[in-house]
């Protein structure tokens, strides 16, 4: 091992990465990280304008990028996302299921409509996007799937039970996918962030944000860019012997 060989472990040149929820927060930070590592990056989110802005931004960083408006709750949108990615870049090597719906309701007040919206985006979307991308992942010599979950799947999660349950279920699918896809040499892992400085976190009142910061050993909230290293480890050649695992990046909030 030397410096050049070490750099090659994290080199994503020639690979095509799809990042859902890729126009802001953790998703945009990951997209920037993949561009910096040499990948062609497709970002997907609901708003066409946000996709266009993210695409332009990633191209300004020197990368090949594409923004595709996609609603994770609509299966036809997932077909279009895969088709446009393959048409533009010729294949898919990495799927990062990062998009999430942060609907919160007390268990006693859950509504069927909110339940459906939450699980369509947080669980059904990632599972079926992975399924639709599977033929292209099988064809890739470097195929990986990264499911962005949450430490909410491990801890008491009052009022955000739908979100936490969807992430816990996605973590279970991570393990099942890893086992089913292993014969195709496709690795599947999950990344579980703790509190990160995103719109979802900033929507909380100041006292709640302070409590979130104090809940971890580092006594702070992470920046989105701090998720780039863990994501690259799990999806690059640096992690070729890691599959079916959950990497918790929470500043020491959750013993596991």
Secondary structure as GFF3:
##gff-version 3
##sequence-region A 1 256
A	DSSP	alpha_helix	3	9	.	.	.	ID=ss1
A	DSSP	beta_strand	16	20	.	.	.	ID=ss2
A	DSSP	alpha_helix	25	36	.	.	.	ID=ss3
A	DSSP	beta_strand	40	45	.	.	.	ID=ss4
A	DSSP	alpha_helix	48	60	.	.	.	ID=ss5
A	DSSP	beta_strand	65	69	.	.	.	ID=ss6
A	DSSP	alpha_helix	75	89	.	.	.	ID=ss7
A	DSSP	beta_strand	94	97	.	.	.	ID=ss8
A	DSSP	three_ten_helix	107	109	.	.	.	ID=ss9
A	DSSP	alpha_helix	112	119	.	.	.	ID=ss10
A	DSSP	pi_helix	120	124	.	.	.	ID=ss11
A	DSSP	alpha_helix	125	139	.	.	.	ID=ss12
A	DSSP	beta_strand	144	148	.	.	.	ID=ss13
A	DSSP	three_ten_helix	151	153	.	.	.	ID=ss14
A	DSSP	alpha_helix	161	181	.	.	.	ID=ss15
A	DSSP	three_ten_helix	182	184	.	.	.	ID=ss16
A	DSSP	beta_strand	187	193	.	.	.	ID=ss17
A	DSSP	alpha_helix	199	202	.	.	.	ID=ss18
A	DSSP	alpha_helix	206	214	.	.	.	ID=ss19
A	DSSP	three_ten_helix	224	227	.	.	.	ID=ss20
A	DSSP	alpha_helix	228	235	.	.	.	ID=ss21
A	DSSP	three_ten_helix	237	239	.	.	.	ID=ss22
A	DSSP	beta_strand	246	249	.	.	.	ID=ss23
###
